[in-house]
Amino acid sequence: MKIRNIEKTDRAQWDPLWQAYLVFYETSVPDKTTDLTWNRFFDDNHVFTGFVAEEDGKIIGFAHAMLRQSTWEDVGEMYLEDLYILPDSRGKGVGRALINHVKEHAIAVGAGCMYWQTKAGNATARILYDSITKNNDYVQYMIKL
């Protein structure tokens, strides 16, 4: 398995994983939002970055992250927004490898910290996350607009 930057030629393999990720979180987005997200990975003026885990030419997972400006950090904070691994590839270190890759990227760009979130009931993912770092005990509030 290798972790690499997402490439424009990955779209056909990325799309089904993206849709499965949305289903997992019991949501959907319009096709135009998916297209916008995809195009942002390749826009030098945008803060998104994407990585994929690949095994034998098949994409088995992805991580999407962005550098977010912060009043608490000089350069900013790396937000790992999306992390998804195909069910058959879970428990094999793919998620940890993607998180570590995003962490190395964050260090390289000078981010002061890296953070992510998941649903409280996502017990499987939380086992991995708890093995990497301690939950910071913040509670998120959101207003959908």
C-alpha positions in Angstrom: 0.0 0.0 0.0 1.1 3.5 -0.7 -0.2 6.9 0.2 0.0 9.7 -2.4 -1.5 12.9 -3.5 -4.8 12.6 -5.2 -4.6 12.9 -9.0 -7.1 14.1 -11.6 -7.1 10.5 -13.1 -8.4 9.2 -9.8 -11.9 10.6 -10.2 -13.5 7.3 -11.4 -12.2 5.4 -8.3 -12.7 8.3 -5.9 -16.4 8.9 -6.7 -17.7 5.6 -5.3 -15.7 6.0 -2.1 -16.9 9.6 -1.7 -20.5 8.4 -2.1 -20.0 5.5 0.4 -18.5 8.1 2.8 -21.6 10.3 2.5 -23.9 7.3 3.0 -22.0 6.3 6.1 -22.7 9.7 7.5 -26.3 9.5 6.4 -26.1 12.5 4.2 -25.8 13.5 0.5 -24.6 16.5 -1.4 -25.6 17.8 -4.8 -23.5 16.6 -7.8 -22.3 20.2 -8.2 -20.9 20.2 -4.7 -19.1 16.9 -5.4 -17.6 18.5 -8.6 -16.6 21.6 -6.7 -14.9 19.5 -4.0 -13.1 17.5 -6.6 -11.9 20.6 -8.5 -10.7 22.2 -5.3 -8.0 19.5 -4.9 -6.3 20.8 -8.0 -6.9 24.6 -7.5 -3.7 26.2 -6.3 -5.7 29.1 -4.9 -7.7 26.8 -2.6 -6.7 25.3 0.8 -8.0 21.8 0.1 -5.6 18.9 -0.3 -6.4 15.3 -0.9 -4.5 12.0 -0.5 -5.4 8.5 -1.4 -4.3 5.1 -0.2 -3.6 2.8 -3.1 -3.0 -0.9 -3.2 -2.3 -2.8 -6.5 -3.6 0.2 -8.5 -6.9 0.3 -6.6 -7.8 3.3 -4.3 -8.8 1.9 -1.0 -9.2 5.1 1.0 -8.9 8.8 1.1 -8.1 11.7 3.3 -9.2 15.3 2.6 -7.6 18.1 4.6 -7.3 21.9 4.6 -5.1 24.4 6.2 -7.3 26.7 8.3 -6.1 30.1 9.4 -6.2 30.5 13.2 -5.9 33.2 15.8 -3.9 30.7 17.9 -1.3 29.6 15.4 1.2 31.4 13.2 0.6 29.5 10.0 -2.7 27.8 10.8 -4.2 24.5 11.8 -4.6 21.4 9.6 -8.2 20.2 9.6 -8.6 16.6 8.5 -12.1 16.9 7.2 -12.8 13.5 5.6 -11.3 10.1 6.1 -12.7 7.0 4.5 -11.4 3.5 4.1 -13.2 0.7 2.1 -14.7 -1.7 4.6 -12.6 -4.7 3.3 -9.4 -2.6 3.9 -10.2 -1.5 7.5 -8.2 -2.8 10.4 -5.0 -3.1 8.2 -3.4 0.2 9.1 -4.7 2.2 6.1 -6.5 4.8 8.3 -3.4 5.3 10.5 -1.2 5.6 7.4 -3.5 8.3 5.9 -3.6 10.2 9.2 0.2 10.1 9.5 0.5 11.3 5.9 -1.7 14.3 6.6 0.3 14.9 9.8 3.5 14.9 7.9 2.0 17.3 5.3 0.8 19.6 8.1 4.3 19.7 9.6 5.8 20.4 6.2 3.5 23.4 5.6 4.1 24.7 9.2 0.8 24.1 10.8 0.7 24.4 14.5 -1.7 21.5 15.1 -3.9 19.0 13.3 -7.4 18.1 14.3 -10.4 16.2 13.2 -13.8 15.1 14.4 -16.2 12.2 14.1 -19.6 11.2 15.3 -19.6 10.2 19.0 -21.1 6.8 18.0 -18.4 6.0 15.4 -16.8 3.5 17.9 -14.6 1.7 15.4 -12.9 4.9 14.2 -12.7 6.2 17.7 -10.6 3.2 18.7 -8.0 4.3 16.1 -8.3 7.9 16.9 -7.9 7.3 20.7 -4.7 5.3 19.9 -3.2 8.3 18.1 -4.2 11.2 20.4 -6.4 12.1 23.3 -9.8 13.6 22.7 -9.5 17.3 23.5 -12.9 17.4 25.3 -14.3 20.2 23.1 -17.9 20.0 22.1 -18.9 21.2 18.6 -22.0 23.1 17.9 -23.3 23.7 14.3 -26.1 25.7 12.7 -27.0 24.6 9.2 -27.6 27.6 7.0 
